[in-house]
Amino acid sequence: MKCDFSSNLNTEVIPQIFKSRIMNLKNNKLKKNNWHEYLIPLLATLTLLILCIIISSKRFFWFDELISYYVLNDRSFSHMMVAFHDKLNNTPPLYFILGWVWAKVFGSTELSLRLFSSLGMCIAFVTAWITLRRAYAFWPASVGTLAVFCTSELFIHQNSEARMYGLFLALCSLGLFQFDVINRSFKCSKNKIWLNACIHAAIVQTHLFGIFYSGAILLSFISRDKYFNIFRPKIYLSIILSWLSLILYIPSFLNQADAGKPRTWIPIPSLADLINLVNNNTGSQSFSNAVPSLFNIIILFLIVISSLLFISRAKLQPNFQDIHAPISLLIFAYFFLAIPFGIWIISLTIKPIFVARYMMPSMLGLSIILAYFCSVIISLGQSSKKINLKFLNFGSLWITPQSILLSALMAILLLTPIFYAITISPEQFPGINDNKYGFKNLPIVAQPSNDFIQRSHYSPERQRYFFILDWQSALDRRSGLLPTQIYKVMDAFKRNYPEVFEQNVRQSKDFLKTYKRFLVLDSLEEKKCTLDRTIKDLDCPQWLNTRILNNPDYKVTYLGQIDDRKILGTIDSKKLLLVEKK
């Protein structure tokens, strides 16, 4: 099975493509001899794993991670799939299938489940580095990957969370690698086409945004082939057919999507949200509040300049001998970077779906842009002959001042995540201060869902904590966008894991009938949200106001303030109230 190069390929381009392929093969042979270059992906892998270990020692599971925990820690695979089908998550099943197997082999502790995510991040880094190294020299490939993967606050956080984003990024990076492999092949075997289809099926089965990124790769293939005047329908078809795997997920998707009715929690994004996504992908928030705007400008500048340099170099070198390999990757990069802009427009015009972590694979586009920009700067320096750049040969890395400086830069980038992890403050044990004001025998209603589920999971007095299901209060406009979805998620927890939640997730009438005296843990300041999707204060539970404060049958006494220290050193303050029925 051939890749269909011949049908519409300009015959004048064929000899140059063959020459370019021969040059690439020679370069790849040289790269394979430089085995010591692989120290960079090895050290980066160690950095990411150490980062995960340090942060896991300082951070407890939060709400989303506990959803992952209960599903992945399920007693049986069949029951896990039943719980997956319910309203706990709105995501395809691959992460939970693989994660369930991982949990059975390695356990379901915080560290184990987070290492599963971190392993995905490591695979993404190594795959991206190898792909870039096939097209660029050692330093551009290393700078392009390390500058993005090791300085992104978004990446650093998701590297240490028990969610599906590590797997999602790894699969998208494999899609990038396969994109490069196919474009370098004269003949596409059945195995390559089937592998391409399997990779794309895995991408769309990991996250709902997988269809966007798989589609972006398809458009990259089509645009790249149009650029070189070739047509390869079998490759395009392999991607499209992979999407048919979603048919099996449709029943679960429809049931899961019901959790978002009558309203979902995602607000309408602003222009600042789009800019902050770039900021999160460059990591500046972790180090200084003054740097983000500068980082945004630099990244946007690099994207524009790289595009202009690419166009000018393509015009100067119509035979593509020097730039043939990077062209495909640049096309890929621009389609991946276009996805956040497309999602932003969809969120403004159709339905809000703009969430930064959903678009982590766009970081691969940034890595490609940075690698290309570095390679252009190096080649311009070499052509000008004003400076000696022979130090870029890895073999002389340690004997020139320039190479020592570049090595120092690599070391700084590699150590940045570990330094970040060491300097952050550990979280306090959930509920450690809840007995501060006595009343140790009274039940505690935790209005915020995260406070309830953390205390229910970690506290040795977990049976004291209750979450109240009250549909009328959840529908209250003052409760914000999130409570209706939280109601359905907590109800699904109770339905699927009754041994954990049956007694402590209660309907309001049932709880008030059973308990005449209890404590309530609530936000320090009275919060009243709106349904305005432009605000960020999305969760303002109204059960206390609706059923207790406005009911003359109850006496409410303010006991004091409860402070919980979170992972970044912030203080999450709550108030503790004593409620007594008159």
Secondary structure, 3 states (H helix, E strand, C coil): CCCCCCCCCCCCCHHHHHHHHHHHHHHHHHHHHCHHHHHHHHHHHHHHHHHHHHHHHHCCCCHHHHHHHHHHCCCCHHHHHHHHHCCCCCCCCHHHHHHHHHHHHHCCCHHHHHHHHHHHHHHHHHHHHHHHHHHCCHHHHHHHHHHHHCCCHHHHHHCCCCCCHHHHHHHHHHHHHHHHHHHCCCCCCHHHHHHHHHHHHHHHCCCCCHHHHHHHHHHHHHHHHHHCCCCCHHHHHHHHHHHHHHHHHHHHHHHHHHHHCCCCCCCCCCHHHHHHHHHHHHCHHHCCCCCHHHHHHHHHHHHHHHHHHHHHHHHHCCCCCCCHHHHHHHHHHHHHHHHHHHHHHHHHHCCCCCCHHHHHHHHHHHHHHHHHHHHHHHHHHHHHCCCCCHHHCHHHCCCCHHHHHHHHHHHHHHHHHHHHHHHCCCCCCCCCCCCCCCCCCCCEEECCHHHHHHHHHHCCCHHHEEEEECHHHHHCHHHCCCHHHHHHHHHHHHHHCHHHHCCCEEEHHHHHHHCCEEEEEEECCCCCCCCCCCCCCCCCCCHHHHHHHCCCCEEEEEEEEEEEECCCCCEEEEEEEEEEEC
